[in-house]
Amino acid sequence: MPKKRIARAPAAKKKLIRSPERSGKGDLRTYTILDYRLEKPDFTLRQVRSGDSVRYEVSGGDLASPAPLIRESKYLSPKQVIDIYRWMLLNRRMEAALENLYKQGKVVGGVYFGLGQEACSCASAYALKADEWLGPMIRNQGALLVRGFAPRDIMMQYMAKAGSPTKGRDASSHFGDIEKRNVVAPISTLGDLIPVLAGVALGARLQGKNIAVMTYIGDGGQSTGVTYEGLNFAAVQKLGLVLIVENNLWGYSTPADMQFCVKDLAERAIAYGIPGVIVDGTDACQVYDACHEACERARRGEGPTLIEAKMMRMKGHAIHDAAEYVPSALFEYWKRRDPIARLEGYLLKKKWLTSAENTKLIADVERQLEEDREVAVNSPMPVPESAAGGVYCEAGCHEIKPKYAMPKVRGGKAGLKHSEATVHLK
């Protein structure tokens, strides 16, 4: 018998081949993981012990290689690329302001940074429509800006001011807006946002509309049980969940090479029967294109997509973590792949932005940030008496109404009564 030929995959695709036995017959199964990256660094981190001390060493790959160019977007206009660039700048400068406020003793609690991850946060959120939903995590402050929160909102939240989104009852990133901005507040228990956002997509479907809902998980949190449960449910029900796995190489102080055995976390999409995509998380155009295609798929009712964004967390887990465990050579490698510097160079090279226009754009961002910082710093703290109110839902405080349309139900005894159209949680 002539041998079967297997076509070679295009350069942008990764083929994974499994050959299980079924009823005594060989069965070739082929899966495709799309990989949009223009470079594929292949480093290995290993733990080295010396007496009572432990350090990590990086080997393999070319640590001195220059950053590649930005990949051309198939969907973004020049104006939209500039918009994303501005959001990324605002994200970066706002976090620098938060760091200064922390050092001045004005922040309650800690600060979590997304330094080096601005392209992932901003470009992904930019792919959502206004009536769709976002569930950010602690490093996705750029996504909050894109969804309509102002820097003053975020700074007041970290300072627990009365004018913050939670009125001073919480600090850090634990806030959202389910009425206007369609933002579900982050959940500290990692992975739990995934079934919540799947539920949001299911709720919209019951109201007659397929929407895209987006949330994030880190390389460490992606191994949690609730991540599997939520994503599996979304896959079975074909809900429009876009899950972005932010593989920033470190789960707190544990490197990715010591967390899981798969080479790429996008491979885990195979187990759910959904598309898996890999992007360079420092390339805003790659991130947007992958998220745009995933959102379009969600709107067609075709189910979830898992997108792995590879990048480097350029600071420690939080402001208290100096990240001394990270080899300096790794920081230097990713510093040359700074997402803002790369996008700035791309815009200038394409002549979509002149040097004078870029200088003005940066000045406008700084001016906005300074105005918002002044408002946040000078805002009052909440009065102690306010802590007792607004914690639990009280009679007449608000109604939860359908967002898109009345849910369609079958007739008969099990149907909803007319008076049950609006639900009030007591």
C-alpha positions as CSV (number, residue, x, y, z in Angstrom):
1,M,0.0,0.0,0.0
2,P,1.2,3.5,-0.7
3,K,2.2,5.5,2.4
4,K,-0.1,8.4,3.4
5,R,1.5,11.8,3.1
6,I,1.1,14.4,5.7
7,A,1.2,17.9,4.3
8,R,3.7,20.2,6.0
9,A,2.1,23.0,8.0
10,P,2.5,26.6,7.1
11,A,5.2,28.5,9.0
12,A,2.5,30.3,11.2
13,K,1.0,27.0,12.4
14,K,2.2,24.4,14.8
15,K,1.2,20.8,14.2
16,L,0.6,18.4,17.1
17,I,0.1,14.8,16.0
18,R,-1.3,12.0,18.2
19,S,-1.7,8.4,17.2
20,P,-4.0,6.6,19.6
21,E,-5.3,3.0,18.9
22,R,-9.0,2.5,18.2
23,S,-10.4,-0.9,17.9
24,G,-7.0,-2.3,16.9
25,K,-6.6,0.2,14.0
26,G,-4.2,3.1,13.9
27,D,-5.9,6.5,13.8
28,L,-4.0,9.7,12.9
29,R,-5.3,12.8,14.6
30,T,-3.9,16.2,13.7
31,Y,-4.4,19.4,15.7
32,T,-3.3,22.9,14.7
33,I,-2.2,25.6,17.0
34,L,-1.9,29.0,15.2
35,D,1.3,30.8,16.1
36,Y,1.4,34.4,15.0
37,R,4.9,35.2,16.5
38,L,7.7,36.5,14.3
39,E,10.3,35.0,16.7
40,K,10.1,32.0,19.0
41,P,12.7,32.3,21.8
42,D,13.7,28.9,23.2
43,F,15.1,29.5,26.6
44,T,15.3,27.1,29.5
45,L,15.4,28.1,33.2
46,R,16.8,25.8,35.8
47,Q,17.2,26.0,39.5
48,V,20.7,26.0,40.9
49,R,21.4,25.3,44.6
50,S,24.5,26.5,46.4
51,G,24.4,25.6,50.0
52,D,21.3,27.2,51.5
53,S,20.8,29.6,48.6
54,V,18.9,29.0,45.4
55,R,19.1,30.9,42.1
56,Y,17.9,30.4,38.5
57,E,20.0,30.2,35.4
58,V,18.8,30.7,31.8
59,S,20.3,28.8,28.9
60,G,19.5,28.2,25.2
61,G,18.4,30.7,22.6
62,D,20.1,33.9,21.6
63,L,19.8,36.4,24.5
64,A,21.5,39.1,22.4
65,S,19.1,39.0,19.4
66,P,17.3,42.3,18.5
67,A,13.6,42.6,18.6
68,P,11.7,41.8,15.4
69,L,9.4,44.4,13.7
70,I,5.7,44.6,14.6
71,R,3.5,42.3,12.5
72,E,1.2,44.1,10.2
73,S,-2.4,44.1,11.4
74,K,-5.0,42.7,9.1
75,Y,-7.8,44.7,10.7
76,L,-6.5,47.9,12.4
77,S,-6.5,51.3,10.7
78,P,-3.6,53.7,11.3
79,K,-5.8,55.7,13.6
80,Q,-6.8,52.7,15.6
81,V,-3.1,51.7,16.1
82,I,-2.4,55.2,17.4
83,D,-5.4,54.9,19.7
84,I,-4.0,51.6,21.2
85,Y,-0.5,53.2,21.5
86,R,-2.0,56.1,23.5
87,W,-3.8,53.7,25.8
88,M,-0.6,51.8,26.4
89,L,1.3,55.0,27.2
90,L,-1.4,56.1,29.6
91,N,-1.3,52.6,31.2
92,R,2.5,52.8,31.7
93,R,2.6,56.4,33.0
94,M,-0.3,55.8,35.4
95,E,1.4,52.8,36.9
96,A,4.6,54.9,37.4
97,A,2.4,57.5,39.2
98,L,1.0,54.8,41.4
99,E,4.5,53.6,42.3
100,N,5.4,57.2,43.4
101,L,2.1,57.4,45.4
102,Y,3.0,54.2,47.1
103,K,6.5,55.4,48.1
104,Q,4.9,58.6,49.4
105,G,2.7,56.4,51.8
106,K,-0.6,57.4,50.0
107,V,-1.5,53.9,48.8
108,V,-3.5,51.5,51.0
109,G,-2.1,48.0,50.6
110,G,0.1,47.0,47.6
111,V,0.4,47.8,43.9
112,Y,0.4,45.3,41.1
113,F,2.1,46.3,37.9
114,G,1.6,45.3,34.3
115,L,5.0,46.6,33.1
116,G,5.8,45.0,29.8
117,Q,2.2,43.7,29.4
118,E,0.5,46.9,28.2
119,A,0.1,45.7,24.6
120,C,-1.7,42.6,25.8
121,S,-4.1,44.5,28.2
122,C,-4.9,47.4,25.9
123,A,-5.1,45.7,22.5
124,S,-7.2,42.8,23.8
125,A,-9.8,45.1,25.4
126,Y,-9.8,47.2,22.2
127,A,-11.2,44.2,20.3
128,L,-14.5,44.2,22.4
129,K,-17.6,46.1,21.4
130,A,-19.2,48.5,23.9
131,D,-22.0,46.1,24.8
132,E,-19.7,43.2,25.4
133,W,-18.0,42.2,28.7
134,L,-14.6,42.2,30.2
135,G,-13.3,40.5,33.4
136,P,-9.8,41.9,34.1
137,M,-7.1,40.7,36.5
138,I,-4.7,42.7,38.6
139,R,-2.3,43.5,35.8
140,N,-4.9,44.5,33.3
141,Q,-5.3,48.1,34.3
142,G,-4.8,49.2,30.7
143,A,-7.9,47.2,29.8
144,L,-9.8,49.2,32.5
145,L,-8.7,52.4,30.8
146,V,-9.8,51.2,27.4
147,R,-13.3,50.3,28.9
148,G,-13.8,53.8,30.2
149,F,-12.3,54.1,33.6
150,A,-10.1,57.2,34.2
151,P,-6.7,57.1,35.8
152,R,-8.2,59.1,38.7
153,D,-10.7,56.2,39.3
154,I,-7.8,53.7,39.5
155,M,-5.6,55.9,41.7
156,M,-8.4,56.8,44.1
157,Q,-9.2,53.1,44.3
158,Y,-5.6,52.3,45.4
159,M,-5.7,55.1,47.9
160,A,-9.2,54.0,49.2
161,K,-10.7,57.4,48.6
162,A,-14.4,58.2,49.0
163,G,-14.7,59.0,45.3
164,S,-13.2,55.6,44.2
165,P,-15.4,53.0,42.4
166,T,-15.9,51.1,45.7
167,K,-16.2,54.3,47.8
168,G,-13.2,53.4,49.8
169,R,-14.5,50.0,50.9
170,D,-11.7,48.1,49.0
171,A,-8.4,48.9,47.5
172,S,-6.2,47.5,44.7
173,S,-8.0,46.3,41.6
174,H,-11.2,44.9,43.1
175,F,-13.8,47.0,41.3
176,G,-15.9,46.9,38.2
177,D,-19.0,48.4,36.6
178,I,-21.9,46.1,35.6
179,E,-24.2,48.9,34.6
180,K,-22.4,51.1,32.1
181,R,-18.9,49.7,31.3
182,N,-19.8,46.0,31.4
183,V,-16.7,45.2,33.6
184,V,-16.8,42.3,36.1
185,A,-14.6,43.0,39.1
186,P,-11.5,40.9,39.4
187,I,-11.6,37.9,41.8
188,S,-8.6,37.2,44.0
189,T,-9.1,33.4,43.7
190,L,-7.4,32.9,40.4
191,G,-9.5,31.1,37.7
192,D,-12.9,32.0,39.2
193,L,-13.5,34.7,36.6
194,I,-13.6,32.1,33.9
195,P,-16.9,30.4,34.9
196,V,-18.3,33.9,35.8
197,L,-17.7,35.3,32.3
198,A,-19.0,32.0,30.8
199,G,-22.2,32.7,32.8
200,V,-22.4,36.2,31.4
201,A,-22.2,34.8,27.9
202,L,-24.8,32.3,28.7
203,G,-27.1,35.0,30.1
204,A,-26.7,37.0,26.9
205,R,-27.6,34.0,24.9
206,L,-30.7,33.4,26.9
207,Q,-31.6,37.0,26.0
208,G,-31.2,36.1,22.3
209,K,-27.7,37.5,21.7
210,N,-24.3,35.9,21.1
211,I,-21.6,38.2,22.5
212,A,-17.9,38.0,23.1
213,V,-16.8,38.0,26.8
214,M,-13.1,38.3,27.7
215,T,-11.1,37.4,30.7
216,Y,-7.5,36.6,31.6
217,I,-5.5,34.1,33.5
218,G,-1.8,33.8,34.2
219,D,0.5,30.9,33.5
220,G,0.3,29.8,37.1
221,G,-3.5,30.2,37.5
222,Q,-4.1,28.4,34.3
223,S,-3.4,25.1,36.1
224,T,-6.2,25.6,38.6
225,G,-9.3,23.3,38.6
226,V,-11.8,26.1,38.2
227,T,-10.0,27.2,35.0
228,Y,-10.7,23.7,33.5
229,E,-14.3,23.6,34.7
230,G,-15.2,27.0,33.5
231,L,-13.5,26.6,30.1
232,N,-14.9,23.2,29.6
233,F,-18.4,24.4,30.3
234,A,-17.9,27.3,27.8
235,A,-16.7,24.8,25.2
236,V,-19.5,22.4,25.6
237,Q,-22.1,25.2,25.5
238,K,-20.3,27.0,22.7
239,L,-20.2,30.2,24.7
240,G,-18.3,33.2,23.4
241,L,-15.5,33.2,26.0
242,V,-12.2,34.7,24.9
243,L,-9.6,33.5,27.4
244,I,-6.2,35.2,27.3
245,V,-3.5,33.2,29.1
246,E,-0.9,35.8,30.0
247,N,2.3,33.6,30.0
248,N,4.6,36.1,31.6
249,L,7.1,33.4,32.4
250,W,6.8,33.5,36.2
251,G,4.1,32.3,38.6
252,Y,5.2,34.6,41.5
253,S,8.8,33.3,41.9
254,T,8.4,30.0,40.1
255,P,9.5,29.9,36.4
256,A,7.2,28.5,33.7
257,D,9.6,25.6,33.1
258,M,8.9,24.3,36.6
259,Q,5.1,24.8,36.4
260,F,4.0,22.6,33.5
261,C,5.3,20.1,31.0
262,V,3.7,21.4,27.8
263,K,5.9,23.6,25.7
264,D,3.0,26.1,25.0
265,L,0.0,26.6,27.2
266,A,-2.1,27.1,24.0
267,E,-1.8,23.3,23.6
268,R,-4.2,22.8,26.4
269,A,-7.0,24.1,24.1
270,I,-6.8,20.7,22.4
271,A,-8.3,19.0,25.5
272,Y,-11.3,21.3,25.4
273,G,-11.9,20.9,21.6
274,I,-11.5,24.7,21.0
275,P,-9.0,26.8,18.9
276,G,-5.7,27.6,20.6
277,V,-3.6,30.6,19.4
278,I,-0.1,31.8,20.4
279,V,0.8,35.5,20.1
280,D,3.8,37.7,21.0
281,G,2.3,39.6,23.9
282,T,4.6,42.6,23.3
283,D,3.2,43.1,19.8
284,A,-0.1,45.0,20.0
285,C,-1.1,44.2,16.4
286,Q,-0.7,40.5,16.9
287,V,-2.7,40.6,20.1
288,Y,-5.5,42.7,18.5
289,D,-5.8,40.5,15.4
290,A,-6.0,37.3,17.5
291,C,-8.6,38.8,19.8
292,H,-10.6,40.3,16.9
293,E,-10.8,36.9,15.2
294,A,-11.8,35.2,18.5
295,C,-14.5,37.8,19.2
296,E,-15.9,37.4,15.7
297,R,-16.0,33.7,16.3
298,A,-17.8,34.2,19.6
299,R,-20.4,36.5,18.0
300,R,-21.2,33.8,15.4
301,G,-22.0,31.5,18.2
302,E,-19.0,29.2,17.5
303,G,-17.7,29.0,21.1
304,P,-14.6,30.0,23.0
305,T,-11.0,30.6,22.0
306,L,-7.8,30.2,24.1
307,I,-5.1,32.8,23.3
308,E,-1.7,32.4,24.9
309,A,0.2,35.7,25.0
310,K,3.9,35.2,25.7
311,M,5.8,38.1,27.3
312,M,7.8,39.0,30.4
313,R,6.6,40.4,33.7
314,M,9.2,43.2,34.0
315,K,8.6,43.7,37.8
316,G,8.0,41.3,40.6
317,H,4.7,39.9,41.6
318,A,3.8,43.2,43.4
319,I,5.6,46.3,44.6
320,H,7.0,44.4,47.6
321,D,8.7,41.9,45.3
322,A,12.1,43.0,44.0
323,A,12.2,39.9,41.6
324,E,15.9,39.2,42.5
325,Y,15.3,35.6,41.5
326,V,15.0,36.6,37.8
327,P,18.3,36.3,35.8
328,S,19.3,39.8,34.7
329,A,20.0,38.5,31.2
330,L,16.3,37.6,30.8
331,F,15.3,41.1,31.9
332,E,17.7,42.6,29.3
333,Y,16.3,40.4,26.5
334,W,12.8,41.5,27.1
335,K,13.7,45.1,27.7
336,R,14.6,45.2,24.0
337,R,11.1,44.0,23.3
338,D,9.4,46.8,25.3
339,P,5.8,46.9,23.8
340,I,5.5,50.7,23.8
341,A,8.9,51.4,22.3
342,R,8.2,48.8,19.6
343,L,4.9,50.3,18.7
344,E,6.3,53.8,18.8
345,G,9.0,52.8,16.4
346,Y,6.5,51.1,14.1
347,L,4.3,54.2,13.9
348,L,7.2,56.5,13.2
349,K,8.6,54.2,10.5
350,K,5.2,53.8,8.8
351,K,4.9,57.7,9.0
352,W,1.5,57.3,10.6
353,L,2.8,59.5,13.4
354,T,5.5,62.2,13.0
355,S,8.0,63.0,15.7
356,A,6.2,66.3,16.5
357,E,2.8,64.5,16.7
358,N,4.3,61.9,18.9
359,T,5.8,64.5,21.3
360,K,2.4,66.2,21.5
361,L,0.6,62.9,22.1
362,I,3.0,62.1,25.0
363,A,2.6,65.6,26.4
364,D,-1.2,65.2,26.3
365,V,-1.0,61.9,28.2
366,E,1.2,63.5,30.8
367,R,-1.1,66.4,31.2
368,Q,-4.2,64.2,31.6
369,L,-2.4,62.0,34.1
370,E,-1.2,65.0,36.2
371,E,-4.7,66.4,36.3
372,D,-6.1,63.0,37.4
373,R,-3.4,62.6,39.9
374,E,-4.2,65.9,41.5
375,V,-7.9,65.1,41.7
376,A,-7.1,61.7,43.3
377,V,-4.6,63.0,45.8
378,N,-6.9,65.9,46.9
379,S,-10.0,63.8,47.2
380,P,-11.3,63.1,50.7
381,M,-11.2,59.8,52.5
382,P,-14.5,58.2,53.3
383,V,-16.1,59.0,56.7
384,P,-16.0,56.1,59.1
385,E,-19.8,55.9,59.3
386,S,-20.1,55.1,55.6
387,A,-18.4,51.7,56.1
388,A,-21.7,50.2,57.4
389,G,-23.8,51.0,54.3
390,G,-23.8,49.7,50.8
391,V,-22.3,46.3,51.7
392,Y,-25.4,44.2,51.3
393,C,-28.3,44.7,48.9
394,E,-31.1,46.4,50.7
395,A,-34.8,46.7,49.9
396,G,-35.3,49.1,47.0
397,C,-31.5,49.7,46.4
398,H,-31.5,48.6,42.8
399,E,-33.0,46.2,40.3
400,I,-31.2,43.7,38.0
401,K,-32.7,44.0,34.6
402,P,-32.1,42.0,31.4
403,K,-29.2,43.7,29.5
404,Y,-30.2,42.8,26.0
405,A,-33.8,41.5,25.8
406,M,-36.3,39.5,27.8
407,P,-35.2,35.9,28.1
408,K,-37.2,33.6,25.8
409,V,-38.9,30.8,27.8
410,R,-41.2,28.0,26.8
411,G,-44.9,28.3,27.6
412,G,-46.6,26.1,30.2
413,K,-46.6,25.8,33.9
414,A,-42.8,26.2,34.1
415,G,-42.7,29.5,32.3
416,L,-41.9,32.8,34.0
417,K,-44.7,34.9,35.2
418,H,-44.9,38.5,33.9
419,S,-44.1,39.9,37.3
420,E,-40.8,37.9,37.3
421,A,-39.4,39.9,34.4
422,T,-37.2,41.9,36.7
423,V,-35.3,40.1,39.4
424,H,-34.5,41.8,42.7
425,L,-31.9,40.1,44.9
426,K,-32.7,40.7,48.6
